[in-house]
Amino acid sequence: DGYLISWNNREAHGFRVSDDAFGFGPIHRSSLLERRTREELAEGPVSLGEAVDITALAATTDLRAQELMPLLERVMGATPPAGLDPRAGRMWELLRTWAADDLGHRRDHDADGEYEHAQAVAIMDAWWGDTPEHPDSSRLIDAIFEAGQPIDPFEALGLEVSDGNLRGHVGSAFQDHAYAHPHKDLRQVLGDDVTDPFSRTYCGNGDPDRCAQRLWTSLSETAAALEEEFGTADVDAWRREVADDDIRHVAVGVVGVPAIHWQNRPTFQQVVDVGGTLDEPVAPAPVRPAPGPRPLPATGGGASLLGLALLLLAGLSLRGRRREPLATRR
């Protein structure tokens, strides 16, 4: 009993990737599959239909909501400290509700053009800073990794904080980039077990209270950016629409293809049920004997000469026939 998960994570357990793969770490797009697979297996064997559900749910889940929000909640707590933008508390409430609703989806069940947790999705996007125009700018990342250091580790490594795909209308991948780095550092702040920890703990220099204050401040500062984007100070009016990050196709011919909703898209997807178990020998498929060679017609000299003569006569007949133009044929 067990499972194997692979979704572009590439490296195998116990092996390291190339030195330029700075974006790899403890979480990856494959985490979206693994989390639900473990939960289903805890309830018993997984059926083919349940396997389809696992892949479908992973396709609409935001990795930041599933993997980062639980750690952010442990560090930040439930209520904001004093002295912040008064909207920070409502923003945090919306984010927590979104993450608690089946791990944080970006989907539109009622087809009204807005996500079910439209405000929370907009807040996370702005807090994270996921825009193609500013792929290396993030209030959340800056709060954790102490913006203003003599050397910006992300800039030094040429590492973008996000794949920038949300606003690029091509779906998301949640691989590479900076998704794993805050996850590891926040676990170090919390004192969790960390494999291959960073040489230092960045957020709050390892002090949980200072880290929480920095995170709250960055969330509070995000309110002004959202007010400017949506043209209102009302938190509940900051609503991310499906069209903001739907997947748009490039037309090859005259007729285009309608856009589809955002998803963490695979290159291809299939669910296959393989019979038997891995510890049972697989019976070889029955092999039918190959049929013998078919008998050939007589190939005596007389038959060959007769066939050649007939071919020559047919060729002369066709050569002498006048063919009508295509336009006049009926």
C-alpha positions as CSV (number, residue, x, y, z in Angstrom):
1,D,0.0,0.0,0.0
2,G,1.2,3.5,-0.7
3,Y,1.4,6.1,-3.4
4,L,3.8,7.8,-5.8
5,I,3.3,11.5,-6.6
6,S,5.0,13.3,-9.5
7,W,3.8,16.6,-11.0
8,N,6.9,18.2,-12.5
9,N,8.8,17.9,-9.2
10,R,11.5,16.0,-11.1
11,E,14.0,15.3,-8.4
12,A,13.8,12.0,-6.6
13,H,14.1,11.5,-2.8
14,G,17.7,11.5,-1.7
15,F,18.9,13.2,-4.8
16,R,19.6,16.9,-5.5
17,V,18.8,19.0,-8.5
18,S,21.1,21.2,-10.5
19,D,22.7,24.2,-8.7
20,D,20.5,26.7,-10.5
21,A,17.2,25.2,-9.3
22,F,16.9,27.8,-6.5
23,G,13.1,27.6,-6.6
24,F,12.8,23.9,-5.4
25,G,12.0,23.3,-1.8
26,P,9.6,21.7,0.7
27,I,6.4,22.7,-1.2
28,H,5.6,22.4,-4.9
29,R,2.6,22.0,-7.2
30,S,2.8,18.2,-6.4
31,S,1.9,19.1,-2.8
32,L,-1.7,19.9,-4.1
33,L,-2.0,16.2,-5.1
34,E,-0.1,14.7,-2.2
35,R,-2.2,16.4,0.5
36,R,-5.5,15.1,-0.8
37,T,-4.1,11.7,-1.7
38,R,-2.9,11.2,1.9
39,E,-6.3,12.3,3.2
40,E,-8.2,9.9,0.9
41,L,-5.9,6.9,1.7
42,A,-6.4,7.5,5.5
43,E,-10.1,6.7,4.9
44,G,-9.3,3.5,2.9
45,P,-8.6,2.4,-0.7
46,V,-9.1,5.1,-3.3
47,S,-11.5,4.4,-6.1
48,L,-11.1,5.6,-9.7
49,G,-13.7,8.3,-9.2
50,E,-11.9,9.5,-6.0
51,A,-8.7,9.7,-8.0
52,V,-10.4,11.9,-10.5
53,D,-11.7,14.1,-7.7
54,I,-8.1,14.5,-6.3
55,T,-6.8,15.7,-9.6
56,A,-9.8,18.0,-10.3
57,L,-9.6,19.6,-6.8
58,A,-5.8,20.1,-7.1
59,A,-6.4,22.0,-10.3
60,T,-8.4,24.7,-8.7
61,T,-6.5,25.0,-5.3
62,D,-4.2,28.0,-4.7
63,L,-0.9,26.6,-3.3
64,R,-0.5,29.7,-1.1
65,A,-3.8,29.1,0.6
66,Q,-3.2,25.4,1.2
67,E,0.4,25.5,2.3
68,L,1.3,29.0,3.5
69,M,-1.9,30.2,5.2
70,P,-1.8,27.5,8.0
71,L,1.8,28.7,8.9
72,L,0.8,32.4,8.7
73,E,-2.1,31.7,11.0
74,R,0.2,30.1,13.6
75,V,2.6,33.0,13.5
76,M,0.1,35.9,13.2
77,G,-2.8,34.6,15.4
78,A,-6.4,35.6,15.0
79,T,-6.4,39.4,15.7
80,P,-4.3,42.2,14.5
81,P,-2.1,44.3,16.9
82,A,-3.0,47.9,17.6
83,G,-1.9,50.8,15.3
84,L,-2.6,49.2,12.0
85,D,-5.0,50.0,9.2
86,P,-8.4,49.2,10.7
87,R,-9.2,47.1,7.6
88,A,-6.4,44.6,8.3
89,G,-8.6,42.6,10.7
90,R,-11.4,42.1,8.1
91,M,-8.8,41.2,5.4
92,W,-7.3,38.6,7.7
93,E,-10.7,37.2,8.5
94,L,-11.5,36.8,4.8
95,L,-8.1,35.0,4.1
96,R,-8.6,32.6,7.0
97,T,-12.2,31.7,5.9
98,W,-10.9,31.1,2.3
99,A,-8.1,28.8,3.4
100,A,-10.5,26.9,5.7
101,D,-12.9,26.2,2.9
102,D,-11.4,23.0,1.4
103,L,-7.9,24.4,1.4
104,G,-8.5,27.6,-0.7
105,H,-9.9,27.3,-4.2
106,R,-10.1,29.8,-7.0
107,R,-13.4,28.8,-8.6
108,D,-16.8,30.2,-9.6
109,H,-19.5,27.7,-8.8
110,D,-22.5,29.9,-9.6
111,A,-21.0,31.3,-12.8
112,D,-21.5,34.9,-11.8
113,G,-18.1,35.9,-13.0
114,E,-16.5,36.2,-9.6
115,Y,-14.7,33.7,-7.4
116,E,-16.5,32.2,-4.4
117,H,-14.0,33.9,-2.1
118,A,-13.4,36.8,-4.4
119,Q,-12.2,39.2,-1.7
120,A,-9.7,36.8,-0.2
121,V,-8.3,35.9,-3.6
122,A,-7.8,39.6,-4.4
123,I,-6.1,40.2,-1.0
124,M,-3.7,37.3,-1.4
125,D,-2.8,38.3,-4.9
126,A,-2.0,41.9,-3.8
127,W,-0.2,40.8,-0.6
128,W,1.9,38.3,-2.5
129,G,2.4,40.8,-5.4
130,D,1.7,38.4,-8.3
131,T,1.9,40.7,-11.4
132,P,3.8,40.3,-14.6
133,E,4.9,43.9,-14.4
134,H,6.6,43.4,-11.0
135,P,7.5,39.7,-10.7
136,D,10.1,40.3,-8.0
137,S,8.1,42.6,-5.8
138,S,6.1,41.2,-2.9
139,R,5.1,42.7,0.4
140,L,4.7,39.3,2.0
141,I,8.1,38.1,0.8
142,D,9.8,41.4,1.8
143,A,8.3,41.1,5.3
144,I,9.6,37.6,5.8
145,F,13.0,38.1,4.3
146,E,13.7,41.5,5.7
147,A,13.6,43.9,2.7
148,G,16.4,46.4,2.9
149,Q,19.2,44.0,3.6
150,P,22.6,44.8,2.0
151,I,22.0,41.9,-0.3
152,D,18.5,40.8,-1.5
153,P,18.8,37.0,-1.7
154,F,16.1,36.7,-4.3
155,E,17.6,39.4,-6.5
156,A,21.0,37.9,-6.1
157,L,19.8,34.4,-7.2
158,G,17.7,35.9,-10.0
159,L,14.6,34.3,-8.4
160,E,11.2,35.7,-9.1
161,V,8.7,35.6,-6.2
162,S,6.0,34.1,-8.5
163,D,5.6,32.6,-11.9
164,G,3.5,35.5,-12.9
165,N,1.1,33.3,-14.6
166,L,-2.1,34.4,-12.9
167,R,-2.3,37.8,-14.6
168,G,-0.7,36.3,-17.7
169,H,-3.9,34.3,-18.6
170,V,-2.1,31.0,-19.0
171,G,-3.0,29.4,-15.7
172,S,-0.5,28.5,-13.0
173,A,2.1,26.0,-12.3
174,F,3.3,26.7,-8.7
175,Q,6.7,25.3,-9.4
176,D,10.1,26.9,-9.0
177,H,10.0,30.6,-7.9
178,A,9.6,31.6,-4.2
179,Y,6.7,29.5,-3.0
180,A,8.8,27.2,-0.9
181,H,11.1,29.7,0.7
182,P,8.6,31.5,3.1
183,H,7.2,28.0,4.0
184,K,10.6,26.9,5.2
185,D,11.5,30.1,7.0
186,L,8.1,30.3,8.8
187,R,8.6,26.7,10.1
188,Q,12.0,27.7,11.4
189,V,10.4,30.7,13.2
190,L,7.8,28.3,14.7
191,G,10.5,25.8,15.8
192,D,9.2,23.0,13.6
193,D,11.4,20.3,12.3
194,V,13.1,21.4,9.0
195,T,15.2,19.3,6.7
196,D,18.2,21.2,5.5
197,P,17.3,24.5,7.3
198,F,18.5,27.9,6.1
199,S,21.7,29.1,7.7
200,R,19.7,31.7,9.5
201,T,16.0,32.4,10.2
202,Y,15.0,35.5,8.4
203,C,11.5,36.6,9.5
204,G,11.9,38.7,12.6
205,N,15.5,37.4,12.8
206,G,13.9,34.3,14.3
207,D,11.7,36.1,16.9
208,P,8.1,35.0,16.5
209,D,6.6,38.2,17.9
210,R,8.7,40.4,15.7
211,C,8.0,38.2,12.7
212,A,4.2,38.5,13.4
213,Q,4.5,42.3,13.6
214,R,6.2,42.5,10.3
215,L,3.6,40.2,8.6
216,W,0.7,42.3,10.1
217,T,2.3,45.5,8.9
218,S,2.8,44.2,5.4
219,L,-0.9,43.0,5.3
220,S,-2.0,46.4,6.6
221,E,0.0,48.2,3.9
222,T,-1.6,46.1,1.2
223,A,-5.0,47.7,2.0
224,A,-3.9,51.0,0.3
225,A,-2.8,49.1,-2.9
226,L,-6.2,47.3,-3.0
227,E,-8.1,50.5,-2.5
228,E,-6.3,52.0,-5.4
229,E,-6.8,49.0,-7.6
230,F,-10.6,48.7,-7.0
231,G,-11.4,52.3,-6.4
232,T,-13.0,51.9,-3.1
233,A,-12.0,51.7,0.6
234,D,-14.6,48.9,1.3
235,V,-12.8,45.6,1.8
236,D,-15.9,43.6,0.8
237,A,-15.9,45.4,-2.6
238,W,-12.4,44.1,-3.5
239,R,-13.5,41.2,-5.6
240,R,-11.3,39.3,-8.0
241,E,-13.2,38.4,-11.2
242,V,-12.7,35.2,-13.1
243,A,-11.8,37.2,-16.3
244,D,-8.8,38.7,-14.4
245,D,-6.9,35.5,-14.7
246,D,-8.8,33.2,-17.0
247,I,-6.8,31.1,-19.5
248,R,-7.0,32.5,-23.0
249,H,-6.1,30.6,-26.1
250,V,-4.2,31.7,-29.2
251,A,-6.4,31.3,-32.3
252,V,-4.7,29.2,-35.1
253,G,-7.5,29.7,-37.6
254,V,-10.3,32.2,-38.2
255,V,-12.4,31.1,-35.3
256,G,-11.1,31.6,-31.8
257,V,-11.5,29.4,-28.7
258,P,-13.5,30.7,-25.6
259,A,-11.4,31.4,-22.5
260,I,-11.6,28.9,-19.6
261,H,-11.4,29.4,-15.9
262,W,-8.0,29.6,-14.2
263,Q,-6.5,26.3,-13.1
264,N,-3.2,24.8,-12.0
265,R,-3.0,23.2,-15.4
266,P,-1.2,20.0,-16.4
267,T,0.3,19.4,-19.8
268,F,-2.1,16.4,-20.1
269,Q,-4.2,14.6,-17.6
270,Q,-5.5,11.1,-17.4
271,V,-6.6,8.7,-14.7
272,V,-5.9,5.0,-15.3
273,D,-7.0,2.0,-13.3
274,V,-4.3,-0.8,-13.4
275,G,-5.6,-4.2,-12.4
276,G,-3.9,-6.4,-9.9
277,T,-1.3,-5.4,-7.3
278,L,2.4,-4.7,-7.6
279,D,3.3,-7.9,-5.7
280,E,1.4,-10.2,-8.0
281,P,3.0,-11.5,-11.1
282,V,1.4,-10.2,-14.3
283,A,0.3,-13.0,-16.6
284,P,1.6,-12.6,-20.1
285,A,-0.9,-11.8,-22.8
286,P,-1.8,-14.8,-24.9
287,V,0.2,-15.0,-28.1
288,R,-1.4,-16.3,-31.2
289,P,0.9,-18.1,-33.7
290,A,1.7,-16.0,-36.7
291,P,-0.1,-17.1,-39.8
292,G,1.9,-18.8,-42.4
293,P,2.9,-17.2,-45.7
294,R,0.0,-16.8,-48.2
295,P,0.4,-18.9,-51.4
296,L,1.4,-16.8,-54.3
297,P,0.0,-17.1,-57.7
298,A,1.8,-19.0,-60.4
299,T,4.8,-17.1,-61.6
300,G,5.9,-19.1,-64.6
301,G,7.4,-17.5,-67.6
302,G,4.2,-17.6,-69.6
303,A,2.1,-15.9,-66.8
304,S,4.7,-13.2,-66.3
305,L,4.9,-12.4,-70.1
306,L,1.1,-12.3,-70.3
307,G,0.8,-9.9,-67.4
308,L,3.5,-7.6,-68.8
309,A,1.7,-7.5,-72.2
310,L,-1.6,-6.6,-70.6
311,L,0.0,-3.7,-68.7
312,L,1.6,-2.4,-71.9
313,L,-1.7,-2.5,-73.8
314,A,-3.5,-0.7,-70.9
315,G,-0.8,2.0,-70.9
316,L,-1.1,2.6,-74.7
317,S,-4.9,2.8,-74.4
318,L,-4.8,5.4,-71.7
319,R,-2.1,7.4,-73.6
320,G,-4.3,7.6,-76.6
321,R,-7.4,8.7,-74.8
322,R,-8.2,12.5,-74.7
323,R,-9.1,13.6,-71.2
324,E,-11.7,16.3,-70.7
325,P,-10.8,19.3,-68.6
326,L,-11.9,18.9,-64.9
327,A,-14.3,21.8,-65.2
328,T,-16.3,20.0,-68.0
329,R,-16.5,16.6,-66.3
330,R,-19.8,15.4,-65.0
